[in-house]
Amino acid sequence: MRRLLKNPDDTAQVFTIVEALSGRSGERNLKKFRRTRFGAEVLSKRPSLLRTLRDRNALLDMPEGSLGRAYLRFVDEEGINADGLVDASETGSLRRAKQIEIDEDLELFADRMRDMHDLWHTVTGYKGDLLGEAALLAFSFAQTWNPGIGFIVSVALLRMGRFRAYGAQRLVLEGFTRGLKAAWLPAEDWEALLPLELGEVRRRLRVGKQPSYEPLRSWMVKDVPLAG
């Protein structure tokens, strides 16, 4: 956590914290995932969401206004790509560092959760700035009840008093509330949602309206405990 406080853009530290403090939340969410029709299909057919998100040409061929095109705009504006989270997760993984094997279904589910992170950014409307990442982590905590995510969000809230002018704490708390009200996003068929109009996807997923806020980038502040 001290490393994350020092460099809020060090996404690998987020993966380290979440993995270290996740307890049995991964197994619990996997059981919930397995009980859904789509979750059972994914575990049987084992499709790769990462492969889909890497295919820029296919995403560009989707209709203007679709989730797929909006996702591309998001990653291009943020200067990132689908492989960035893969690299950060591998760097920050304690399990991979110690070469600890886990259940194949759990690994598939964890990878899929990682790969849909920027899709969650796109549908919720949170940008990749410090406040947007914190709000999305709060949204994710409400969806998964992962103690590691909850820990980061709690520390963030305690340190965000200095950014009252940005409505920082309100934005994060609203992210948590939106996560409670939304459909359970881990079990959504993101591959099928990509060609659909973004507004329709938001209605289906019950994520609420896109928030209006002033992004806060890491270069604008120092010692801010938010990253993702």
ZALO-394838 format. One record per residue: residue number from 1; residue in three letters; x, y, z of N, C-alpha, C, O, CB in turn. Coordinates in steps of 0.001 Angstrom, whole numbers, plus 500000, padded with zeros to 6 digits. Glycine has a CB too. Example, Ala and Ser with C-alpha at 12.3 -4.5 7.8 and 13.67 -1.06 7.14 Angstrom:
<recs>
REC     n   res      npx      npy      npz     capx     capy     capz      cpx      cpy      cpz      opx      opy      opz     cbpx     cbpy     cbpz
REC     1   ala   513190   494310   507800   512300   495500   507800   513200   496700   507800   514236   496681   508465   511308   495527   509046
REC     2   ser   512850   497750   507080   513670   498940   507140   512900   500030   507870   513409   501138   508039   514084   499402   505725
</recs>
This chain:
<recs>
REC     n   res      npx      npy      npz     capx     capy     capz      cpx      cpy      cpz      opx      opy      opz     cbpx     cbpy     cbpz
REC     1   met   500823   498809   500000   500000   500000   500000   500864   501250   500000   500523   502234   499344   499065   500001   501200
REC     2   arg   501997   501228   500738   502912   502371   500735   503446   502644   499334   503602   503798   498936   504076   502126   501702
REC     3   arg   503724   501579   498591   504206   501762   497223   503133   502387   496338   503434   503224   495487   504657   500424   496635
REC     4   leu   501892   501983   496537   500797   502549   495763   500559   504007   496133   500249   504829   495270   499523   501738   495976
REC     5   leu   500705   504330   497428   500570   505717   497857   501645   506590   497215   501396   507744   496865   500648   505815   499386
REC     6   lys   502837   506027   497067   503944   506776   496488   503766   506960   494989   504109   508010   494444   505262   506075   496773
REC     7   asn   503230   505943   494319   503032   506020   492871   501662   505457   492515   501532   504252   492303   504150   505252   492114
REC     8   pro   500635   506305   492444   499279   505828   492185   499077   505220   490803   498038   504612   490546   498325   506947   492361
REC     9   asp   500057   505372   489902   499954   504774   488571   500568   503383   488509   500564   502750   487453   500622   505668   487550
REC    10   asp   501097   502900   489634   501723   501580   489672   500628   500515   489820   500363   500021   490916   502760   501485   490844
REC    11   thr   500011   500181   488704   498856   499283   488715   499196   497904   489251   498331   497231   489812   498288   499155   487326
REC    12   ala   500436   497471   489091   500832   496154   489594   500585   496034   491092   500245   494959   491586   502306   495888   489288
REC    13   gln   500759   497154   491824   500542   497116   493268   499075   496857   493613   498770   496249   494639   501002   498426   493902
REC    14   val   498161   497328   492742   496737   497058   492956   496486   495554   492892   495788   495002   493742   495866   497801   491905
REC    15   phe   497050   494898   491895   496887   493450   491769   497501   492722   492965   496938   491739   493447   497527   492953   490463
REC    16   thr   498657   493202   493447   499292   492573   494607   498397   492675   495843   498192   491690   496552   500659   493222   494887
REC    17   ile   497871   493864   496093   497015   494080   497266   495749   493248   497175   495365   492577   498132   496656   495562   497409
REC    18   val   495101   493297   496015   493840   492569   495839   494052   491066   496005   493261   490392   496666   493233   492868   494454
REC    19   glu   495127   490543   495401   495384   489107   495505   495706   488711   496943   495263   487664   497415   496535   488702   494578
REC    20   ala   496481   489553   497643   496892   489216   499007   495722   489223   499983   495719   488463   500951   497956   490184   499482
REC    21   leu   494732   490069   499739   493641   490253   500689   492304   489708   500210   491280   489935   500855   493495   491698   500998
REC    22   ser   492297   488997   499097   491020   488570   498503   490322   487457   499273   489117   487256   499117   491249   488114   497094
REC    23   gly   491068   486730   500105   490459   485627   500855   489851   484600   499906   490496   484177   498946   489383   486157   501821
REC    24   arg   488604   484199   500177   487910   483211   499351   486921   483861   498397   486050   483185   497849   487190   482209   500228
REC    25   ser   487047   485168   498194   486073   485865   497355   486118   485383   495914   485088   485353   495241   486317   487361   497403
REC    26   gly   487302   485005   495430   487401   484499   494063   486610   483219   493886   485863   483072   492919   488851   484263   493690
REC    27   glu   486772   482295   494815   486031   481036   494753   484526   481280   494887   483720   480639   494211   486513   480078   495854
REC    28   arg   484159   482215   495771   482730   482508   495961   482110   483091   494696   481006   482708   494308   482533   483480   497132
REC    29   asn   482821   484020   494052   482299   484609   492817   482302   483616   491669   481433   483663   490798   483109   485832   492436
REC    30   leu   483281   482715   491666   483295   481672   490637   482070   480773   490764   481467   480409   489755   484583   480832   490734
REC    31   lys   481697   480413   491978   480502   479588   492186   479258   480305   491664   478403   479696   491022   480331   479246   493683
REC    32   lys   479169   481593   491944   478030   482382   491456   478038   482426   489936   476994   482298   489297   478064   483818   492032
REC    33   phe   479221   482607   489364   479391   482648   487905   478972   481322   487277   478279   481293   486260   480855   482969   487538
REC    34   arg   479399   480236   487894   479114   478900   487369   477610   478602   487370   477131   477839   486531   479856   477841   488192
REC    35   arg   476873   479194   488296   475433   478950   488383   474632   479683   487309   473456   479381   487104   474933   479357   489743
REC    36   thr   475251   480637   486626   474551   481356   485565   474671   480597   484255   475615   479834   484049   475105   482784   485412
REC    37   arg   473701   480817   483369   473727   480127   482073   474982   480485   481295   475665   479605   480770   472481   480478   481248
REC    38   phe   475291   481792   481219   476445   482202   480438   477742   481770   481105   478690   481380   480423   476437   483707   480234
REC    39   gly   477792   481836   482433   478998   481411   483130   479324   479957   482870   480480   479607   482631   478851   481640   484608
REC    40   ala   478297   479098   482916   478511   477679   482638   479010   477479   481209   479837   476605   480947   477213   476883   482866
REC    41   glu   478499   478298   480287   478923   478196   478886   480381   478598   478726   481132   477950   477997   478038   479071   477991
REC    42   val   480780   479666   479407   482174   480121   479340   483118   479058   479891   484159   478782   479295   482352   481438   480118
REC    43   leu   482763   478468   481012   483622   477458   481624   483694   476196   480783   484658   475436   480878   483126   477120   483016
REC    44   ser   482675   475968   479959   482668   474799   479082   483435   475063   477789   484276   474259   477387   481235   474389   478761
REC    45   lys   483141   476198   477134   483737   476500   475831   485046   477267   475935   485853   477241   475006   482766   477288   474999
REC    46   arg   485268   477950   477053   486516   478649   477378   486924   479678   476309   488048   479629   475808   487635   477634   477557
REC    47   pro   486028   480602   475959   486398   481654   474998   487358   482652   475645   487432   482743   476870   485133   482389   474477
REC    48   ser   488087   483394   474822   489041   484379   475323   488518   485785   475054   488490   486231   473906   490432   484181   474671
REC    49   leu   488106   486480   476103   487683   487868   475946   488867   488733   475539   488709   489683   474773   487052   488398   477248
REC    50   leu   490040   488412   476043   491244   489164   475697   491489   489126   474194   491825   490148   473596   492461   488608   476447
REC    51   arg   491325   487965   473584   491536   487851   472141   490559   488745   471377   490919   489358   470373   491381   486387   471689
REC    52   thr   489326   488811   471862   488328   489668   471221   488716   491134   471328   488596   491877   470354   486950   489444   471846
REC    53   leu   489179   491559   472496   489524   492960   472707   490822   493348   472013   491072   494533   471792   489633   493247   474185
REC    54   arg   491640   492384   471673   492871   492670   470934   492614   492927   469451   493459   493500   468764   493847   491520   471089
REC    55   asp   491454   492506   468957   491148   492584   467520   490597   493970   467173   489383   494160   467101   490127   491478   467113
REC    56   arg   491480   494918   466963   491066   496293   466674   490238   496385   465402   489269   497141   465339   492283   497192   466557
REC    57   asn   490618   495617   464390   489888   495698   463119   488430   495283   463295   487526   495911   462744   490561   494814   462056
REC    58   ala   488212   494229   464062   486838   493781   464295   486060   494831   465090   484881   495064   464824   486828   492428   465041
REC    59   leu   486710   495455   466053   486047   496493   466840   485744   497717   465986   484690   498334   466140   486911   496890   468039
REC    60   leu   486660   498074   465086   486445   499214   464201   485313   498962   463213   484671   499906   462753   487721   499537   463448
REC    61   asp   485065   497704   462886   483984   497358   461963   482608   497424   462615   481589   497340   461930   484210   495974   461405
REC    62   met   482576   497573   463932   481293   497648   464627   480656   499013   464396   481357   499970   464069   481472   497384   466139
REC    63   pro   479337   499119   464561   478643   500383   464276   479139   501537   465139   479529   501341   466290   477153   500209   464480
REC    64   glu   479119   502730   464578   479424   503919   465361   478387   504035   466484   477190   503857   466259   479433   505204   464459
REC    65   gly   478860   504333   467675   477971   504413   468823   477857   503115   469595   477202   503062   470636   476623   504836   468381
REC    66   ser   478493   502066   469091   478435   500764   469771   479394   500729   470951   480287   501569   471069   478766   499623   468791
REC    67   leu   479198   499749   471817   480112   499556   472940   481523   499296   472434   482486   499812   473001   479642   498395   473831
REC    68   gly   481661   498498   471369   482979   498181   470840   483742   499413   470405   484930   499551   470697   482854   497236   469686
REC    69   arg   483054   500321   469698   483717   501547   469253   484015   502470   470440   485055   503129   470473   482846   502280   468216
REC    70   ala   483106   502514   471403   483329   503344   472590   484511   502816   473400   485299   503592   473939   482060   503390   473467
REC    71   tyr   484628   501489   473480   485769   500886   474175   487078   501289   473503   488044   501633   474183   485636   499349   474204
REC    72   leu   487114   501249   472181   488325   501648   471456   488679   503100   471736   489848   503429   471941   488140   501437   469950
REC    73   arg   487676   503968   471747   487932   505372   472039   488506   505527   473448   489428   506312   473670   486641   506198   471889
REC    74   phe   487953   504774   474390   488442   504870   475768   489917   504487   475846   490717   505247   476392   487612   503970   476700
REC    75   val   490290   503332   475315   491680   502890   475447   492625   503808   474663   493753   504049   475092   491827   501435   474958
REC    76   asp   492169   504316   473523   493018   505226   472739   493213   506552   473477   494318   507093   473498   492400   505480   471343
REC    77   glu   492148   507074   474078   492261   508325   474829   493159   508170   476041   493877   509100   476408   490889   508807   475264
REC    78   glu   493124   506998   476666   493944   506757   477847   495357   506297   477493   496219   506212   478368   493279   505726   478732
REC    79   gly   495597   506002   476224   496915   505543   475800   497261   504168   476324   498408   503900   476682   497956   506512   476239
REC    80   ile   496256   503286   476368   496463   501942   476897   495969   500914   475887   495469   501273   474821   495739   501766   478255
REC    81   asn   496111   499640   476222   495561   498569   475398   495226   497386   476296   495528   497394   477490   496559   498151   474274
REC    82   ala   494603   496376   475714   494137   495236   476496   495266   494482   477180   495051   493840   478208   493373   494296   475617
REC    83   asp   496470   494555   476616   497595   493818   477189   498212   494509   478397   498966   493887   479146   498649   493610   476143
REC    84   gly   497903   495791   478595   498491   496515   479716   498117   495914   481055   498966   495783   481936   498070   497954   479678
REC    85   leu   496845   495543   481218   496413   494932   482469   496980   493527   482636   497225   493076   483755   494897   494888   482535
REC    86   val   497185   492844   481519   497802   491513   481582   499203   491631   482159   499577   490883   483062   497846   490848   480176
REC    87   asp   499975   492577   481633   501342   492772   482111   501364   493166   483587   502177   492657   484360   502047   493839   481274
REC    88   ala   500462   494080   483975   500422   494522   485369   500020   493391   486301   500566   493259   487397   499457   495689   485528
REC    89   ser   499067   492575   485867   498620   491470   486715   499714   490429   486901   499850   489851   487979   497378   490815   486120
REC    90   glu   500493   490189   485855   501572   489218   485967   502709   489763   486831   503333   489016   487584   502094   488842   484578
REC    91   thr   502976   491066   486720   504015   491678   487544   503611   491692   489011   504443   491461   489888   504308   493101   487066
REC    92   gly   502330   491964   489280   501880   492096   490655   501400   490819   491310   501039   490825   492486   500810   493073   490710
REC    93   ser   501390   489723   490568   500843   488483   491112   501818   487777   492043   502898   487362   491623   500454   487554   489986
REC    94   leu   501438   487644   493298   502238   486881   494248   502218   485400   493893   503218   484696   494034   501726   487094   495678
REC    95   arg   501052   484943   493428   500905   483522   493083   501822   483140   491929   502482   482101   491966   499444   483204   492719
REC    96   arg   501860   483995   490892   502720   483683   489749   504192   483757   490139   505006   482971   489654   502435   484642   488585
REC    97   ala   504533   484702   491015   505919   484841   491456   506386   483589   492191   507547   483193   492091   506071   486071   492360
REC    98   lys   505465   482971   492931   505811   481770   493695   505458   480490   492934   505626   479386   493452   505096   481783   495045
REC    99   gln   504964   480650   491691   504604   479525   490827   503601   478590   491509   503746   477368   491491   505860   478742   490429
REC   100   ile   502586   479203   492107   501533   478444   492765   500403   478181   491770   499864   479118   491182   501004   479200   494015
REC   101   glu   500050   476928   491584   498992   476566   490659   497625   476744   491327   497472   476514   492527   499176   475115   490170
REC   102   ile   496639   477156   490530   495275   477254   491034   494343   476522   490076   494740   476139   488975   494844   478742   491204
REC   103   asp   493114   476335   490504   492099   475674   489698   491973   476358   488337   491971   477587   488264   490745   475674   490428
REC   104   glu   491869   475580   487264   491806   476140   485912   490588   477026   485718   490681   478063   485061   491794   475026   484885
REC   105   asp   489448   476639   486276   488250   477461   486142   488414   478788   486877   487974   479828   486387   487025   476711   486674
REC   106   leu   489042   478756   488045   489261   479982   488808   490203   480916   488052   490000   482130   488039   489831   479659   490203
REC   107   glu   491224   480355   487430   492163   481172   486660   491472   481799   485453   491697   482971   485148   493364   480326   486202
REC   108   leu   490632   481026   484764   489893   481551   483621   488974   482688   484057   488904   483724   483397   489079   480434   482944
REC   109   phe   488270   482491   485173   487359   483512   485676   488122   484773   486072   487694   485883   485758   486562   482975   486872
REC   110   ala   489250   484605   486760   490053   485756   487184   490583   486531   485981   490580   487762   485976   491221   485298   488068
REC   111   asp   491037   485804   484964   491545   486469   483762   490423   487229   483056   490632   488338   482565   492180   485441   482801
REC   112   arg   489246   486634   483008   488123   487296   482344   487721   488561   483111   487406   489584   482504   486919   486332   482225
REC   113   met   487734   488487   484436   487438   489662   485247   488458   490772   484976   488087   491939   484844   487429   489294   486745
REC   114   arg   489715   490416   484896   490767   491393   484582   490526   492028   483214   490633   493245   483060   492157   490721   484616
REC   115   asp   490204   491205   482232   490091   491688   480866   488868   492565   480645   488863   493384   479726   490051   490529   479923
REC   116   met   487830   492415   481467   486636   493239   481277   486725   494573   482025   485788   495370   481965   485402   492475   481735
REC   117   his   487826   494829   482725   487948   496047   483529   487698   497308   482705   486930   498172   483127   489329   496116   484165
REC   118   asp   488321   497429   481556   488159   498646   480761   486801   498701   480059   486353   499778   479667   489274   498744   479730
REC   119   leu   486150   497563   479899   484764   497576   479436   483865   498164   480515   482905   498873   480211   484296   496152   479058
REC   120   trp   484176   497869   481774   483421   498463   482880   483632   499972   482906   482694   500727   483158   483842   497836   484232
REC   121   his   484869   500415   482645   485121   501854   482517   484196   502457   481464   483582   503502   481681   486603   502121   482148
REC   122   thr   484108   501786   480330   483354   502318   479199   481866   502422   479501   481242   503443   479210   483569   501450   477977
REC   123   val   481297   501377   480080   479851   501406   480308   479478   502296   481493   478392   502876   481499   479329   499992   480539
REC   124   thr   480354   502418   482502   480034   503269   483651   480315   504738   483360   479711   505620   483969   480828   502825   484874
REC   125   gly   481235   505003   482427   481594   506374   482105   482721   506935   482943   483045   508117   482829   480415   507237   482252
REC   126   tyr   483330   506105   483789   484469   506564   484575   485726   506533   483715   486026   505522   483081   484652   505695   485842
REC   127   lys   486457   507639   483695   487689   507694   482913   488817   506999   483665   488626   506500   484774   488073   509156   482597
REC   128   gly   489987   506976   483050   491118   506293   483662   491932   507177   484578   493082   506855   484878   492000   505739   482608
REC   129   asp   491362   508296   485035   492059   509178   485968   491960   508618   487381   491348   507571   487593   491478   510608   485910
REC   130   leu   492554   509303   488342   492591   508805   489715   491199   508672   490317   490903   507677   490979   493433   509721   490575
REC   131   leu   490347   509660   490094   488995   509598   490645   488161   508532   489942   487396   507806   490576   488309   510962   490529
REC   132   gly   488322   508450   488627   487567   507447   487873   487952   506032   488270   487095   505156   488383   487783   507637   486383
REC   133   glu   489246   505811   488483   489693   504481   488902   489165   504149   490300   488731   503025   490553   491235   504398   488881
REC   134   ala   489203   505129   491202   488711   504895   492560   487217   504599   492544   486752   503703   493249   489002   506108   493459
REC   135   ala   486461   505350   491738   485021   505127   491652   484711   503760   491060   483780   503080   491493   484361   506220   490818
REC   136   leu   485500   503364   490062   485260   502049   489457   485648   500934   490420   485011   499881   490431   486044   501907   488140
REC   137   leu   486680   501151   491226   487027   500154   492243   485887   500019   493257   485581   498915   493705   488350   500542   492962
REC   138   ala   485262   501141   493616   484118   501085   494534   482963   500339   493884   482292   499538   494535   483673   502507   494948
REC   139   phe   482728   500598   492607   481707   499872   491843   482032   498378   491847   481150   497545   492056   481618   500409   490380
REC   140   ser   483302   498046   491615   483736   496652   491562   483600   495968   492914   483266   494785   492985   485177   496567   491084
REC   141   phe   483859   496715   493996   483706   496150   495332   482251   495769   495584   481972   494710   496146   484192   497146   496399
REC   142   ala   481328   496628   495171   479913   496325   495338   479499   495109   494520   478568   494395   494893   479070   497526   494944
REC   143   gln   480181   494873   493415   479853   493739   492551   480456   492433   493059   479849   491375   492897   480333   494009   491138
REC   144   thr   481637   492489   493668   482378   491268   494004   482587   491047   495493   482840   489919   495916   483702   491296   493336
REC   145   trp   482489   492086   496288   482772   492020   497725   484155   491422   498007   484337   490642   498942   481695   491195   498435
REC   146   asn   485125   491813   497166   486510   491382   497364   487146   492278   498424   487227   493489   498216   487321   491435   496022
REC   147   pro   487606   491723   499562   488168   492542   500642   489377   493369   500213   489597   494462   500734   488559   491658   501794
REC   148   gly   490159   492854   499266   491318   493605   498793   490906   494889   498102   491507   495941   498322   492148   492758   497850
REC   149   ile   489878   494804   497264   489363   495998   496605   488769   496944   497639   488973   498156   497573   488308   495627   495542
REC   150   gly   488039   496385   498589   487449   497204   499639   488497   497951   500444   488282   499100   500830   486619   496346   500558
REC   151   phe   489633   497308   500702   490711   497948   501447   491239   499166   500696   491416   500231   501286   491847   496951   501709
REC   152   ile   491491   499014   499400   492006   500136   498609   491004   501280   498588   491380   502442   498742   492327   499687   497171
REC   153   val   489728   500954   498399   488691   501983   498359   488605   502704   499709   488447   503924   499746   487324   501360   497991
REC   154   ser   488706   501964   500808   488633   502572   502139   489777   503545   502363   489561   504652   502856   488648   501493   503221
REC   155   val   490986   503149   502008   492136   504037   502155   491957   505267   501274   492253   506387   501689   493448   503300   501798
REC   156   ala   491471   505052   500057   491251   506164   499137   490280   507179   499739   490539   508382   499703   490716   505649   497790
REC   157   leu   489182   506706   500283   488189   507610   500862   488778   508418   502012   488472   509600   502169   486972   506821   501347
REC   158   leu   489627   507777   502817   490230   508467   503951   491196   509567   503505   491397   510554   504213   490956   507470   504837
REC   159   arg   491793   509382   502319   492804   510328   501855   492261   511357   500863   493021   512184   500358   493940   509578   501222
REC   160   met   490980   511319   500582   490442   512155   499506   489809   513453   499991   489264   514213   499190   489428   511379   498730
REC   161   gly   489876   513713   501289   489297   514941   501816   489869   516193   501178   489189   517212   501067   489498   515002   503292
REC   162   arg   491131   516109   500757   491792   517281   500164   491222   517630   498799   491485   518712   498273   493287   517034   500040
REC   163   phe   490430   516707   498213   489904   516939   496864   488397   517159   496869   487685   516714   495968   490248   515766   495958
REC   164   arg   487927   517853   497899   486495   518127   497990   486003   518928   496787   484868   518755   496342   486182   518881   499281
REC   165   ala   486861   519804   496261   486468   520621   495118   486145   519763   493900   485391   520184   493023   487570   521614   494777
REC   166   tyr   486714   518563   493843   486457   517649   492735   485255   516735   493011   484854   515956   492147   487697   516806   492459
REC   167   gly   484693   516833   494200   483602   515927   494565   484077   514493   494655   483340   513564   494325   482469   516030   493560
REC   168   ala   485326   514312   495109   485976   513004   495050   485252   511940   495871   484921   510874   495353   487399   513122   495529
REC   169   gln   485007   512227   497143   484374   511222   497993   482961   510893   497521   482542   509736   497539   484340   511703   499436
REC   170   arg   482233   511928   497101   480877   511697   496590   480908   510784   495367   480076   509885   495239   480197   513034   496237
REC   171   leu   481872   511017   494463   481962   510220   493244   482222   508752   493571   481622   507857   492976   483067   510763   492331
REC   172   val   483128   508515   494530   483470   507136   494894   482283   506443   495555   481982   505293   495235   484690   507111   495836
REC   173   leu   481613   507126   496466   480456   506534   497133   479322   506259   496139   478613   505259   496260   479963   507456   498255
REC   174   glu   479157   507145   495165   478160   506906   494127   478541   505694   493283   477674   504954   492818   478003   508146   493235
REC   175   gly   479852   505493   493086   480300   504313   492351   479885   503038   493059   479455   502077   492421   481812   504338   492169
REC   176   phe   480013   503030   494381   479598   501866   495168   478093   501638   495033   477655   500504   494839   479979   502052   496654
REC   177   thr   477306   502700   495133   475852   502577   495008   475450   502076   493626   474548   501247   493501   475181   503919   495288
REC   178   arg   476117   502578   492591   475824   502117   491231   476129   500627   491088   475398   499897   490418   476635   502929   490201
REC   179   gly   477211   500185   491719   477567   498771   491647   476533   497881   492301   476295   496763   491846   478904   498540   492289
REC   180   leu   475913   498374   493373   474870   497601   494045   473615   497481   493183   472951   496444   493188   474522   498242   495384
REC   181   lys   473293   498535   492448   472061   498570   491669   472193   497881   490307   471194   497464   489721   471631   499999   491471
REC   182   ala   473402   497764   489815   473619   497234   488468   473395   495731   488402   473362   495046   489424   475023   497561   487997
REC   183   ala   473244   495236   487186   473255   493790   486950   474620   493255   487369   475571   494018   487542   472950   493449   485443
REC   184   trp   474708   491933   487531   476004   491366   487933   476887   491242   486697   476756   490292   485926   475825   489969   488632
REC   185   leu   477784   492204   486513   478556   492326   485289   479505   491162   484996   479746   490884   483821   479334   493570   485343
REC   186   pro   480059   490461   486000   480953   489341   485667   480306   488273   484812   481006   487597   484057   481459   488710   486920
REC   187   ala   478992   488093   484898   478319   487026   484145   477664   487528   482865   476883   486800   482253   477276   486363   485013
REC   188   glu   477966   488763   482446   477396   489275   481207   478200   488786   480006   479409   488573   480095   477349   490811   481229
REC   189   asp   477504   488612   478882   478135   488171   477638   478710   489391   476925   478067   489969   476049   477116   487415   476721
REC   190   trp   479920   489775   477307   480520   490994   476763   480793   490890   475274   480696   491885   474555   481803   491308   477490
REC   191   glu   481129   489716   474810   481365   489542   473375   480107   489890   472571   480193   490499   471505   481805   488093   473075
REC   192   ala   478938   489496   473095   477681   489787   472403   477255   491239   472590   476529   491776   471754   476579   488858   472901
REC   193   leu   477692   491884   473670   477315   493268   473923   478112   494262   473095   477635   495366   472833   477484   493581   475376
REC   194   leu   479308   493892   472682   480193   494830   471987   479561   495500   470760   479760   496702   470584   481437   494112   471565
REC   195   pro   478812   494796   469902   478250   495458   468722   477015   496310   469012   476541   497022   468127   477901   494428   467697
REC   196   leu   476491   496249   470224   475246   496947   470542   475504   498415   470882   476601   498786   471301   474533   496255   471708
REC   197   glu   474478   499239   470696   474577   500656   470989   474850   500857   472472   474237   500205   473317   473295   501390   470568
REC   198   leu   475778   501767   472789   476246   501930   474162   475102   502262   475115   475040   501721   476219   477306   503020   474228
REC   199   gly   474194   503148   474699   473075   503491   475561   472211   502291   475879   471734   502154   477005   472240   504561   474925
REC   200   glu   472002   501420   474906   471217   500209   475127   471928   499280   476102   471289   498678   476965   470956   499486   473800
REC   201   val   473247   499159   475969   474020   498321   476893   473898   498856   478312   473709   498089   479256   475506   498260   476468
REC   202   arg   474006   500169   478464   473886   500759   479795   472519   500489   480399   472414   500222   481597   474140   502258   479736
REC   203   arg   471476   500554   479594   470133   500261   480100   470022   498799   480514   469468   498488   481568   469071   500594   479039
REC   204   arg   470540   497915   479694   470479   496484   480009   471198   496158   481310   470731   495348   482111   471081   495670   478875
REC   205   leu   472337   496799   481502   473167   496495   482670   472779   497307   483901   473299   497067   484991   474618   496743   482343
REC   206   arg   471885   498248   483738   471370   499069   484841   472498   499803   485584   472506   499871   486813   470582   498190   485826
REC   207   val   473441   500345   484817   474579   501025   485440   474293   502492   485752   475103   503150   486405   475789   500930   484539
REC   208   gly   473169   503006   485304   472836   504393   485580   473477   505360   484602   474122   504959   483633   473246   504745   486972
REC   209   lys   473287   506636   484878   473778   507671   483970   475284   507858   484084   475882   507624   485134   473076   508987   484248
REC   210   gln   475881   508287   482973   477311   508584   482971   477562   509777   483891   476884   510797   483766   477827   508875   481522
REC   211   pro   478519   509671   484807   478769   510770   485748   479450   511953   485073   480179   511797   484094   479624   510284   486911
REC   212   ser   479201   513114   485609   479874   514331   485145   480838   514775   486243   480412   515136   487341   478836   515473   484799
REC   213   tyr   482122   514749   485949   483118   515146   486941   484380   515601   486229   484583   515306   485051   483429   513983   487918
REC   214   glu   485229   516325   486958   486486   516802   486402   487582   515787   486711   487905   515569   487879   486850   518203   486969
REC   215   pro   488161   515160   485680   489192   514141   485914   490379   514710   486691   490747   515875   486535   489676   513559   484579
REC   216   leu   490962   513866   487525   492132   514230   488320   493255   513261   487958   493215   512087   488328   491817   514194   489868
REC   217   arg   494242   513754   487240   495343   512913   486778   496493   512923   487788   496650   513868   488561   495839   513387   485400
REC   218   ser   497281   511866   487766   498348   511719   488759   499381   512828   488670   499975   513201   489681   499028   510383   488595
REC   219   trp   499605   513359   487477   500597   514418   487357   500118   515728   487983   500912   516648   488183   500942   514639   485898
REC   220   met   498825   515814   488292   498266   517029   488878   498435   517070   490395   498311   518131   491007   496797   517147   488523
REC   221   val   498718   515907   491006   498800   515838   492464   499959   514932   492860   500573   514278   492017   497465   515323   493075
REC   222   lys   500241   514908   494143   501261   514027   494687   500688   513243   495857   499798   513714   496564   502503   514828   495123
REC   223   asp   501223   512017   496051   500851   511197   497204   499346   510946   497270   498718   511154   498308   501317   511864   498489
REC   224   val   498781   510500   496160   497350   510199   496113   497158   508700   496020   497654   508098   495067   496665   510911   494921
REC   225   pro   496462   508059   496960   496359   506601   497023   495307   506008   496120   494493   505200   496568   496080   506188   498404
REC   226   leu   495306   506389   494854   494318   505836   493935   495005   505334   492693   495852   506026   492126   493253   506875   493573
REC   227   ala   494650   504127   492257   495178   503595   491001   494305   502461   490575   493427   502039   491328   496649   503136   491136
REC   228   gly   494530   501929   489327   493744   500814   488857   494091   500467   487456   493517   499536   486890   492296   501106   488964
</recs>
